[in-house]
Amino acid sequence: PGSGAGGRTPDEHEPFHLPVWHRTPPPAPNRPTGRWLVAGDGPRAESIRAAFAEAGAEVVTATAGTEPCDGVVIVDPGHRPATEDPNAANAAANGVTAALLDCAAVAAAMAPWARDTCLLHLAAGTQQVESADRPSPADAAALAVPRVLSQEFPGLRWRTVDLPGGLPAGAEADPGAVAAVCREAAELAAGGASGTEVALRGRHRWVRSLEHWRPEDAAAPRGAGDPAATAVILGGLGDVGLTVAGHLARTGRRVVVTGRTGLDGDAGPARAGTVGRLRSEGADIEVRAVDAADARAVTDLLRELTDRDGPLGPVIHAAGVVASEAVTPLRSVNEESVRAHARAKVTAAEALRSAVRDLPGDRRPEVVVLMSSATAFVGGLGLAPYAAVNRFLDAFAEREHAEEDGRTAWIAIAWDGWRVGPGGTERVVASRHSIGAADGMRSLDRILALAARRDAPPSIAVSPVDLSLRTAGGPVVATQGGLPEPGWEGSAGEEPAGGFEPAERVLAALWSDLLGFPVTDPDADFFALGGHSLLATRMLARLRDDLGVRLRLTDLLARPTIASLAPLLETPGAEAAPEPTPEPTGSSRPDDTDTGGTPGEFPLTRVQHAYWIGGSGGYRMGNVPCSFHLEYDCPDLDVPRYEEAWNRVVARHPMLRAVITAEGRNRVLERVPRYRIRVRDLTDRTPEERDRALERIRETMVRREPHPGRWPLVDIRAARLPDGVIRLFVNVDVLVCDTAGYFVWDRELRTFYENPDARLPLPATTFERCVAALRERADTEDHRRAAAYWRERMDDL
């Protein structure tokens, strides 16, 4: 599209990526064998089941307790017998919601064995490959799901296959297409390429990838187009939306920004402060209370503005639910959460299209920008609904672009993570792939200029790092015994990455396992590849537990590439494991117990103190404990063995034996009773009775009355379900354990369960020592100088 070519590596100045299609040879003729779960309704799903059965495969459908399968096929998720007018106002949102819930049901069924299987996602008319294609955005949304599932189930291998569109939803596929799908499934199950998006068009097979794009800039001013035309930002009262508003206003435009409640609501004062500051700088900004998902309200707004100001400039759809609002594994998502995402993106995009089409042709906006997210391309752990609705926007723009009326260009911009904070400030983040205000606005200007000369493609990803590294291939399965030792040369038949030293191979294998795709470049940056602080904590714990190498987060921040960090594995430093000391009560092995010194009392940190105060009954909104709650369905779990493993973990970590005193201090108990896991047998209950009983257990644990002075502050319970499944409930009070700490002891728990004779290195430090170090640092001249600096700014913060 347009001019310019790919090449070199992306950076802040050239951050554009385009989805492109390449013709590839078809897989070798083969048949799917073994046991396959084929999920879906309608003739197409039935034809796939029949073809697999004819090939000799055993075909089952998705139900709770499904036995392990060699492969899974999801066919046309979200499609039901026609019960709704496809042109109804909420048809697209309902379709996206139904598709995600269908995928969630499959994820729940395959959860116990998902890491050892493969997933083929089959749909029709979801990809724009050829010029005649008109993708169905509602069907395209679910294409984001397989990648997310591979991140939630490391080891899951996946592929999507798109058949030609034009047939009714759920229509039977032609025999040639069915045969091609069988070949794709067989190749994937046999170890073929994972993480690929395939489109079948006639006799041609196409594979999608992302390529770096360096367009030639148009000779146009910032905010290209008619500089007098009014810009509209729907759902634009968030940090990024107001940053865009201020930027466009500085070009001399009038900017109208909308929000569901305008400047009212909880965030109103902060938003009003930002708008007021922009206006004081000369920005012409109006704020309207308009729901972006209300087609009538959006239509009335655009009509009013065109009657008053003439043809509109860019209209930007920025509405959405914050990505981290509900980070939940797909198998656990609820309909309410999915509908919230669909309403903000899907319904609002449909409402905007209706409003634009309602305008006279000569008064339609020059460009409509849909603010999408790079999660549509790279996924994100626990972000399936968010990734899916953004994938909807990308396909929506492709369809509208294909049907362009000559006046309005539709463009979806999939932004990587922003570091824009309130009022246009910059958040401090460790990730190289984040986008700052200046770089983001420069990219937006260039895209608007390209749109003005009709050179902007409908789907563009923006990231200062190579997104292809985060989309290529599939997840790597870690070896059963943990990390390879330094000097590891790869498994049989596997060629190690060229140029890797032994220690670099160790890091590459570990990063591949954690990130969910092969890492093959020794100069790859952990954070640029999508790593974050929680993954970093898990990586450091793996290095410590499996290799005895103790690194700190500051080491990774200072040396974020494989090549720079690897020398620390070869020369880990002089820090030796402390000598074993007598075990606390509850452990049967003295050599893997923590050396925390004499158990006693020590102060709370400020964060602990806030949790303690919030959990007390002395405040109007208090008496609410802060905890995180997890549930796992574990086939054939040996509960006594799990209980023994948990008691060993408790013996290793003082904070798992801690309570909070009435005076607000940590107290590590010198002796605690053996922890017993209560098991409730629900095997003979009806499904309805069982669901009610499970809900009561959950409610009891989550809504417990806070008693920080009573041990234990980690509550583990179990329920016995049919087919040998144990539902584990784990509720952790954050007074004694945060998420990073949970990853540490959860990994130890798994190790002790799988290998009761395992010996782990002693923990390198204790929380008490960390608190003491913080207090010592507070009594320094640097700390006093820093505290004085912030106190002087208190009134202006």
PyMOL commands that set and color helices and strands:
alter all, ss='L'
color gray80, all
select helices_A, chain A and resi 43-54+91-116+137-152+175-189+239-249+268-280+295-309+323-326+330-332+335-358+361-363+375-378+384-402+422-424+437-452+468-471+502-515+533-547+553-558+562-570+590-592+606-614+639-652+654-657+687-702+722-724+739-754+767-778+781-792+794-796
alter helices_A, ss='H'
color red, helices_A
select strands_A, chain A and resi 16-24+35-39+58-60+71-75+118-124+157-163+196-201+204-213+231-234+254-259+284-289+315-317+367-373+409-415+459-462+601-603+627-635+658-660+665-668+678-681+714-720+725-733
alter strands_A, ss='S'
color yellow, strands_A
deselect
rebuild
show_as cartoon
